């Protein structure tokens, strides 16, 4: 995944940069998935069912990473208000 940077110097839109990085990471993960799916499970010493199970896990983690990066981009674009823990640390009241 070389060449993918989470932030480009001088970039004013951090959320867009995050979305672009997520797309690049997603493309690399798709490419890797294609290589893995083409492996012969017998040559790896495992059953076809085991390889399918591993690939299902791969898909889940790839989707989780994409969701996390999308959440980060959304939160950078629209920052949330103070969290309960932030308010408590500054001695304020939570309502």
C-alpha positions as CSV (number, residue, x, y, z in Angstrom):
1,X,0.0,0.0,0.0
2,X,2.9,2.3,-0.6
3,X,2.0,5.7,-2.0
4,X,-1.1,6.2,0.1
5,X,-0.9,9.0,2.5
6,X,-3.7,9.9,4.9
7,X,-3.0,13.6,4.6
8,X,-1.4,15.6,1.7
9,X,0.6,18.7,2.8
10,X,-1.2,21.8,1.9
11,X,-4.6,20.1,1.5
12,X,-7.4,22.2,2.9
13,X,-10.1,19.6,2.9
14,X,-9.0,16.9,5.4
15,X,-12.3,15.0,5.0
16,X,-11.9,14.7,1.3
17,X,-8.3,13.6,1.7
18,X,-9.5,10.9,4.1
19,X,-12.1,9.7,1.6
20,X,-9.5,9.6,-1.1
21,X,-7.1,7.6,1.1
22,X,-10.0,5.2,2.0
23,X,-10.7,4.7,-1.7
24,X,-7.0,3.9,-2.3
25,X,-6.9,1.5,0.6
26,X,-10.1,-0.2,-0.6
27,X,-8.6,-0.6,-4.1
28,X,-5.5,-2.2,-2.7
29,X,-7.6,-4.5,-0.5
30,X,-9.7,-5.5,-3.5
31,X,-6.6,-6.3,-5.5
32,X,-5.2,-8.4,-2.6
33,X,-8.6,-10.2,-2.3
34,X,-8.5,-11.1,-5.9
35,X,-5.0,-12.7,-5.5
36,X,-6.1,-14.6,-2.3
37,X,-9.4,-15.8,-3.9
38,X,-7.4,-17.3,-6.8
39,X,-5.2,-19.5,-4.5
40,X,-5.6,-23.2,-4.7
41,X,-6.7,-24.3,-1.2
42,X,-5.2,-27.8,-1.7
43,X,-1.8,-26.4,-2.4
44,X,-2.1,-24.5,0.8
45,X,-3.0,-27.6,2.8
46,X,-6.5,-26.5,3.7
47,X,-10.0,-27.3,2.6
48,X,-12.0,-25.1,0.2
49,X,-14.5,-24.5,3.0
50,X,-11.7,-23.2,5.2
51,X,-10.5,-20.8,2.5
52,X,-14.0,-19.5,2.0
53,X,-14.3,-18.9,5.7
54,X,-11.1,-17.0,5.8
55,X,-12.2,-14.9,2.8
56,X,-15.5,-14.1,4.5
57,X,-13.5,-12.8,7.5
58,X,-11.3,-10.8,5.1
59,X,-14.4,-9.2,3.6
60,X,-15.8,-8.4,7.0
61,X,-12.6,-6.7,8.2
62,X,-12.2,-4.8,4.9
63,X,-15.7,-3.5,5.3
64,X,-15.1,-2.5,8.9
65,X,-12.0,-0.6,7.9
66,X,-13.9,1.2,5.1
67,X,-16.7,2.0,7.6
68,X,-14.2,3.4,10.1
69,X,-12.5,5.6,7.6
70,X,-15.9,6.9,6.4
71,X,-16.8,7.7,10.0
72,X,-13.5,9.5,10.5
73,X,-14.1,11.6,7.3
74,X,-17.6,12.4,8.5
75,X,-16.4,13.5,11.9
76,X,-13.6,15.6,10.6
77,X,-16.1,17.3,8.2
78,X,-18.7,17.8,11.0
79,X,-17.0,17.8,14.4
80,X,-19.2,16.5,17.2
81,X,-19.8,18.6,20.3
82,X,-17.9,17.9,23.5
83,X,-18.0,14.4,24.7
84,X,-19.1,13.5,28.2
85,X,-15.5,12.6,29.2
86,X,-14.2,15.9,27.9
87,X,-16.7,17.8,29.9
88,X,-16.0,15.8,33.1
89,X,-12.2,16.3,32.7
90,X,-12.7,20.1,32.5
91,X,-14.8,20.1,35.6
92,X,-18.1,20.9,33.8
93,X,-21.5,19.4,34.2
94,X,-23.0,16.8,31.9
95,X,-26.6,17.0,31.0
